[in-house]
Amino acid sequence: MTTEKELTGYPSIDKPWLKYYSEEAINAKMPECTIYEYLWENNKNHLDDVALVYVGRKIKYSELFKNIDVFSAVFSREGIGEGDIVTVIAPSIPEIIYSFYALNKIGAVSNFVDPRKSPEELSTLLSPLKTKACIILDDMWAGFYDVVKQHTSMLFSVSVSDSLPLIPKALLRLKGKKELNKDIVPISELTKNISDIKQIKTAAFKPDTMALLEYTGGTTGVSKAVMLSNENVNSVVEQTRYSGLPIKRGETWLSVAFPFTAYSLICSQHMPLCFGTAAYLCFDLEIEKVEKQLLKYKVNHMANTPLMWEQITKSERASKADLSFIIAPIVGADSLDVNKEKEINQFLKSHNCKYNLLKGYGMTEVSSGVCLTPNNEVNKLGSVGIPFSLINVAIFDIETQEELKYGEQGEICIKGPSVMLE
């Protein structure tokens, strides 16, 4: 580490943010394993802990891994293997979480697509991919069936009712079962008679191999597919662990939104599970539903957008609540006005939350986040915090392509283990 007298004036050389990190963090080695293996290694000694909570039903890590094995067996039996791309259009219900880790375990690639895409947009996305199979929520199949059939004949469906507790499942059945085309196979039917779980081999870890496809927001043009590796995804979680973010095993996390963004999939699903927290699955984005779960279950952590946190401050229900249970109110995925930040922080403080908003910065191309404000020392108004310990950031002049010094404006350039394959 450099001292203040040795500063060169170039942040990428000085790395002034390293003063906030331990030597262990600065010299940390990132996991060299698959996404599935990283999840297993972090939880293999805590299988009785709760991993998922779905509409009140608690699913332990032991059950999570058992279902991942079952889904791995199903996909393998159907002919899906290493390098195959499987397109997924569904919310983060238990079956989609099982599918993601199961596909990774056998070496396949998950391609998560925004369900708000038009059939034409979906066709454009699928055309260059040679997708092997498609998993879509039963309620969404009608809008995509004709397009998907042009790209693959292996069609699977999942339902929000598959893992529901008995009473909610019975009430849902009273509303009528969703009719699907005969060539769409419910995964729940395929998982009934699996006896060859132990024969399914975990795909060997291969460096710099695509494991996941996520899509950019399209703010600078057409949305682009980003190829992410196992190392990319796992390094975000591992570096967050060294950042000092106040998260402990056994706490709870509200996992909101669909897995079609790197922010949601990695920061609201993979990270909570690898940290050993219980992820409360909230697949409805309506503020009332999110707020209800947050307050009902007194969830400790939530990573969400500025708009969602702002709406909570305007809620009558939240205005009467004691929010002392919130430990990490994380915000990202969009810009946050300083005045709004002040208002939200004041609201949290006046309702007994000890923490201000914990902000971050990142993008799909860097597997979600690369900067964070994990504690009050670096959590200044308007700041996105400091780079992770193995991330390097530089500012370049767009025209001359020369690196700039402190206080100068230019293009942000990022280097580190979470930067995409391509």
C-alpha positions, 0 to 999 in steps of 0.5 A: 500500500502507498502512503500519502507522500507517495501518491502519484495523483492517479487513483488506479495506481494509488488505490486510496480505497485500500486503506479501508481493507485488511491485508487478508482482503487485499490479498484474498484469492477468489473461489476457483469453483463453479457457482453450485460448488461455491454454494455447497462449500458455504453451506455443507456444514449448516444443512439444518439452517433455513435457506428459503422461505416461500409464502410461509413455507421454510425450506432448509439447505438440506432440502435445497441441495436435494432438490438441486440434485433432483433437477440435475437428474431431470435435466441430464435425463432429458439430454441437457449437458455441458455448454448447453444454453437453457432459456428461463423466463420466470420469477424467483420461485423455488423451482427456478432457484433449483433449476439455476444451480442444477444447470450450473452443476451439470455445466449448462448455461442459464439464459435469464430473459425479461418476461416483459420482452415482446415475442419479436424481441425474444426471437432476436435474443434466441436466434444466435444462441441455439438454446437447448431448452426453455423453462417458462412460468405456466402463466407466461407460456401463451405469449411466447409459445410460437416464438420458442417453438421455432428455436427449441422443441424442449419445453418446460413449465413451472408454476408458482403453486409447485412449492406452495404450502398445502392450504395456499396450493388448495386455494389456487387449485380452486381457481382452475389449473392452467391449460398448456400445450401438450408439448410443454412438460411441467417440471413437477411431473418429471421430478416425481420418479427420480431414482438416479440422483447419485449417478449425476456427476458435477461438471468439473470447474473450467476457468473462464467458461460461460456459466450465465447469460444476463442482459444489459438495461439497454440505456445506450442502445439495444440490450446486449447479452453479457457472458458471465463465468463462475468466477465472475459471479462468485467473486462478487459474493466473496469480495462483498464478504471482505467488504465489511457489509453487516451480514451474518448467517441465520439472518434474513434477506428479502429476495425481490424481483425476477432473476433476469438482472445480474443485480437481482440474481447475484445480490438478492439470491446467490449472495444471501444463500452463500452467506447462509441467510434465509432468503424470503422469496418475493416474486411480486414487484408491487410495493404493497406486496414487498412492503408487507413481507418486509414488515410481516417477517421483519426481514434484516436485509434487502437490496432494492432500487431507489424507487422502492425504498422511496415508496416505502417511506411514503407508505402508511403501514411503514410509517407506523412501523418500528424498523429497528430490525433492518440491518442492511438497507441496500440500494442500487440499479439506478441513480439516487438523488441526494435529497431523496437519499437524505429523506430516506435516511431520515425516515429510517432513523426516525423509525429506529433503523440504525443504518443509512442506505448502503449504496453501491455501483456496478453494471451487468458487465461487471456481474452487478456491483463493484463499489459499496458503502458497507459502513458509516466510515465510507457512506457519505451522501451522494457517494457510491462508496469504495471499490471492492478490494480486488477491483481497480477503477480508473477515469479516462479522457474519452477523446485522448484515452489518457488516464485522468487524475483526482477530481477530473471527469471522464469515462469510468474504466473497471478491472477485476475478477468480476469483469465479464468474459465478453 
